[in-house]
Amino acid sequence: MPRGTNQKFKLYRLAQIMLEKTDDDHYITMPEIISALGEYEITADRKSIYNDLRDLEMLGIEVEGEPVGNRYHYHVVSRPFELPELKLLVDAIQSSKFITERKTNALIKKLEQLVSKYEAMKLQRQVYVSGRIKTMNESIYYTVDTIHNAISENKKIRFQYFQWNVKKEMELRHKGAWYHISPWGLSWDDENYYLVGHDSDAGQIKHYRVDKMLHIQMSDEQREGKAHFKKLDMADYAKKSFGMFGGKEQEVKLQVENNLAGVIIDRFGKDVMMIPEDENHFTVIVDVHVSNQFLGWIFSLGEGVTIVSPDEVVEQMKKEINRLIRQYERI
C-alpha cells in the first residue's frame, strides 16, 4: 500500500480520531478508522492500526475492541476526566463571578476538548452564561497568575485599586496611589476572589477584591508579615470574616432556633458546639470578626438568632438597629 504524505502524524491523528469520535456510548469500526485517517492523507493497513491502538495505551489512551456481528467496534474506555467531573468544573466556572464571560466561554471550550464530540454537546447544553453577573475586569486571569508567582518567589506586589462610581466608570482609589502588599494567599468568599496579604505600612493583614486590582506587578522586595501568617489558618480566617470585611475578632454567643441548626453548621462547620437551651433553642459560641456585615447576617436570620454576649456586641447591634430606625423614619 503506498504511503501517504503525513505518515509521521499517524499516531497523533489516530489518537485524535479515537478521542473525538468515541466514548462509552459511541464506537468506530476499522473501515471507519481507515477512512478517517484517509481524510488526513494518511494510509494504513489493519495490522499497523492494531499495533498503533496498542501504542496509544502507552500514551494513557486505553482503547477497547468489542465484537459486534462480524466486525469489531472500538472506543476509548478511560479519560483523565469523567463527564460528571467536567460538568462540575463547568458549573464552577459559570458560577464564578470573578471570571469574565469571555474567559468563561473560552475555558469551557477547552474543557470540551477533553471529551468526545458527543459528550461535548452535553457540556454545551450546560452553558447559560449570558445574563449572569460576571466581572468586567478581563485582566483578572493574569492578576491571579502574578499573585501565585509572587507567593512562589516570596516577593511583594504593587497594584492600583479601583471602585465603580455612579457613572459606571472605574475610579482609582486613593487618587491612583500604588498599593505595596505582601501576598500570602487567595480566598474565594461570597462568590468573589480575594487577595489576603500583609500591609507593612499599616502593620496588619488586609484583603482586596482581585477583580478590582489593576496593573499588578511583582516587586523586587521580599515579602513581609511572615509572623502574622505563620499563626493564621486561611480557611478559618475566611470563615470568621463575613463578606471578607474586617473587624475585631471576638467570641460571640448566639441563641438560635433549632430549625436553623443547618445554617450554623453551613457557616461554622460541624465541629461547632451547639448546647440545648430549651425545647426550641440552642446556644452556640463562635469566633467572628464583628463587622456590620456580621450584624447584617444576624438581621437576615430574623427572630431565629439573637446575640446573647458579649455586651459590647449586643450594644453594637442595638446601635445598628437604632440607626436603621432613624434612617427609615425619614422616608
N, C-alpha and C positions, 0 to 999 in steps of 0.2 A: 504494500500500500504506500503511495507517495506521501512524503512528509509535508505538512502544511508549513506556512511561514512563521507561525507563532508557537512552535513546539515547546520552547523554553518556558512558556507560560501555562503549559498544560495542567500541571498540578494545582496551580493557583486558580485557574478557571474552573477546574473540576470542583475545588472547594467552594468557590463562589456559587456554582450551579446548585450543589447539594444544599448549601446553607440557605439559599434564596428560594429554591423551588420545593423543598421537602420539610416536613415536620412529622409529628406523631400521627397526623391525620392525612397527610399528602405524600404520595410516593412518586417515583420516577423509574421507568424501565431502562434497560440497557440501550435499546434503539433510541430512546429519548435522550439519554446521556450523550450518545454519539452525535445525534442531531444538534444538541445544544452546544457541544464543543465545536461542531462544524460552523456555527454562527460566528465563532471567533477565529475561523480559518485554521482550526486545529483538527488534524485527522488522527484517529486512534483505532486500534482493534480491541476486541473484547478482552483478550488476555492482558494487554497492557493496562486497561482500565481496572481490571480486577486487582492488579498489583498496586495501581495508584490509589484505589479505595482503601487498601490495607495501609498504604503510606500515610493517608490522611489521619489515621489513628495516632501516628507519631506526632501530628500537629495538634492533637487534642480533639479531633473531629471524628467521632465514632459513627460509622455507617453500618446499618444492618440491612441484610437482604432477606426477604421472605418470599417463599414460593407461592405464586398465585396462578393456578392453571399450569400452563407450560412455560411460564415466564417468572423471573424474579423481579420483585419490586423493592427498590432501595430507598432508604430515608435516613436522615440524621437522627440519632436517638438521644444525644446529650448535647447540651449547650452550656456555656458559662452561666447564663441566667435562664430561669424558667419564666414562662409568660406571666404567671401571677406575681413574680418578683418584679418584673419590668412594669407591670401595672401599678404596683406600689410606688416605684420610682417616678412614674409619670404623674401619679396623684400628688406626690410630694413636691415635684417641680411646679405643677399647676397651682398648688395652694400656697406657694412661697411668694409672698408679696415683694420680697427683695430681688427677685429675678424678673427682669423686664419681659414683656410679652414677646418681643422679637427673640430674645435669648431663650425663652421657654420653648418656643416652637422649634428653634434650632437644636436644642438639647433633645427634645422628644424625637426629632427626625433622626438623630444619631442613635438613639435607643432602638428605633425601628430596624436599624441595620443589624441588630443582634438576633433577630428572629427571621423566620421565613416571610415572604411577601404576604402570605395568607394571615399569619399572626400579626403582622404589622398593621393590617387593616383593623384588627381588634384594638390595637393601641390607638389608632387614629380615631376610632369611634369614641374614645375617652377624652378627646381634645375639646374642651369647652373653655378656652382661654379668653376669647373676646368678651368684653363686658366686665371682666373681673378687675378689681382694683390692683394694679401692679405698679411697681416703682417706675419712675421715668428716668432714672439715672442709669444710662447704658454702661457706664464705666465700672459699675459695682463688681462685675465678674473679675476684673483685673485688680480692683481695690482689694478684694478678698485674697487674691493671689499674692499681692505685695505684702499684706499683713502676715500671711503664713510664712513668706520668705524672711521677713524681718524677725519674726519669732524664732525661726530656724537658725538665723545668723546672729541672734542676740543683739539686734540693732533697734534704735528708736525710729519712729516715723514722723513725718511732718505732713500736714494737710490743712486745707481750708474747710470750713464747715458752713453749711447754708441752711436757711429756713425759707418756707414759702410765704410770700406776702399776699395782701388782699387782691393784687392784680394777677395772682397766679404765676408770679415770677420768682426765680431763685434769687435770694438775697443773702449775701455773705454775712455771717455773724461776726461780731467784734470788728466791724469795718474791714473785713478781709484779712484780719491777722492770721498768722500761721500757728497752728497748734503743734506743739512738740510733745509727743506722748511715747511712753514705753509700752508696746503692746504685749499682753500676756495671755490673751485668749479671746475667743469669739463665742458669743452666746446667742441662741435663737430663742426669742421670747415674744409672746403675743404677736406671732406672725412676722416679726421683724428680726433682722440680724444686727447684733451689737458688738462693737469692739470694747473689750474690757481692758483698761490699761492704767498705768501709773502716771499721774501728772506731778512731775518733780517740783514745779514752782508752787503748786498748792499743797504738795506733800500728802496726796490722798489718791485713792482709787476712783476712777471716773469711767463712765461708759458713753459711747457715741453710736448713733444710728449709722450703720455702714453706708446705707443708700444716700445719706446726706453729707458724706465726705467727698471732697473734690481735690483733684491734683495731688494725690498722695505720692509721696516719695520716701524711699528708705534713706535714713540718715547714716552718717559715718560714726555717730555717737553710740556707745554701748548702752544697752537698756539699764534702767534703774528701777528700784522698787521690789527687788527680789525678796526682801524680808517680808514685805506685805503679802506677797502672793505665795510664799512658802507655807503659810498657815491658812491659806484661803482655799476652800473647796468650791470650785467654779459652779458645779451643779447646785450646791447648797446655797451659794450666793444668789444665783438666779431665782431659786425657789423663794428666798426671803424678800426679793425685790419685786414689787408689783409694777408691771409695765416697765421694768428696768429703771424706775425712778428711785433715787437715793433717799435716805432718811436715817434717823437714829435707830440702830439695831436694839430691839427690846424684846423681852419675853412678855407676851400678851395673853391673858386668859380670856377665853371666849365661852359663853354659854350658847349651846347650839341645839336646835330641834333635831330629834332623831332622824327625821326624814332627809336631813341634809348631811348625813354621815358621808355619803359618797362625794359630796362637794369638798369636804375637808380632806378626805383621802386623796382625791384627784389633785388637790393643791399641795398638800404637805407630805403625802406618801403614807404607806401602810404602817410605818413604824411609829406614827404619832399615837400618843396615849390618850384614849377617849374614856373619861371617867363618868359613869352614870350619875346623874344629878337627881332625877325623879323619873316617873314613867315616860315622860315625853322629851326629856332633855339630857344632854351630857355636857361636861366641860372639857376643854382641851387647852393646853398651854403651847403656844407656837412662837418661834423666833422669827420676827419680821423686821423689815426696815419700815418704820412708821412714817408714812407719807400720805398726802391727800389721795393718792391712787389706792393705797391700802384702805383708807376710810371709805372711798368710793366703792370698793369691793364689798365692804361690810354693808353699805347702803343698799347695794344691788340685791342682797340676800333678804332684805325686808325684815320682818319681825322674827325671822328664823334664827338670827345671830345677834347676840348682844355682847359688847365689850364689858368685861367684869373688872379687870385690873390690867395695868396699874392705874392709879388715879390720874396720873399725868396724861395718859392716852384717853381715858374717859373724858377728861376736861377738853382735850383736843377735839374729840368727837362732838361734844356739846357746842363748842365754839363754831365748828363747821356747820352744825345744824342751825344755829342762830344766824350765821352768815347767810345761809340759804334762805331762811325765812325773810331776812331783810331784803335780800336780792329779789325775791318774788313778790314781796309786798308792794314793790314799786310798779308792778305790771297791772 
